């Protein structure tokens, strides 16, 4: 059976600065990130013939293609469900390249979430399904929805706020090593965490991702071409998307088991087409819009058993030198929240050996997109 296995590679990455407020437009930030990624790969903008993005992106492909000077474009893809689509953009480009539909693909994310409009502020707005069934009962924001899920996780499996703190601390410790991270010079202590204000109980301030302006991009080409590019290629070994049966969005409370989310579906597909398993992953970049999503993802992707995600975080397991070094640039919690694309770029840095918190000898990396919504994931290797 034909698979994507190692047939395409990420050859270039680029990013802008991250900040609470950047003066440039989302389109300008997108162009900067894409041009930086192309320069990183040593590929001219005129060679780009494929674009992949994901929803909640305001810069469209037509405007981006004109602005960077792309040539004829033969493949276009836009993945649904916001942060759940980040890894799927790379998967779609890898598929297009492996099947001859394109030769040079660009994926990107540009956001002004820090200084731009925030969709959850207007709590009187009528929202489409499924929010119309939950918002009247107080689930106004994603933090409220995940807060409910976290409380059930704590009740059923004994997860504690200390387990969530372990996630926040690992991300903050890595951000403290990363000069590009918003939280670079702001250490986090347990006392700070435990006394922080509630956002949506049991989630406190430090359980929530940042609100950030910034943009990132990557360039995907064939494995053969990648070997001739400027930088060490990082191969797309396996990729998957996941939408479980009878899923109902981030508020998946009506299923028999709401704590087994889309990660479980994506993981089955991901590992089925891989030459290695969870025990062979050297470093992971796991979507961290909220701390409880990390232990749930650890279970879904097979790093521990059902209900064991909280306990997995103990004893420095997520730190450098631990069982599974995590979100080594700081993640959405402490580097920047750009709908998860910084996790893809950080995975590439780890496998190139250029991360600010380098895992010695890292050769395999799992990257995941948003859990709770239809999701996606990548296995990257050197």
Protein Blocks (a to p, Z undefined) as FASTA:
>chain_A
ZZfehpaccfbdcdddddfbdfbdfklmmmmmmmmmmmmnopafklpcbdcddehiabdf
klmmmmnopacdfbdcddehijmlmmmmmmmmmmmmmnopafbdcddddddfklmccfkl
mmmbccddfklmmmmnopabfklmmmmmmmmmmmmnopafklmmmmmmmmmmmmmmmmkb
mklmmccdfklmmmpccfbdcbdfklpccddedddddddddfklmmmmmbdcdddfbdcd
dddehiabjblmkbmblmlcfklmmmmmmmmmpcbdfklpmbdcddffbfklmmmmmmmn
opacehilmmmmgghlmpghiabdghklnpjmlmoceehlmmmmmmmmmmnopafbdceh
iabdcddddehiacddddddZZ
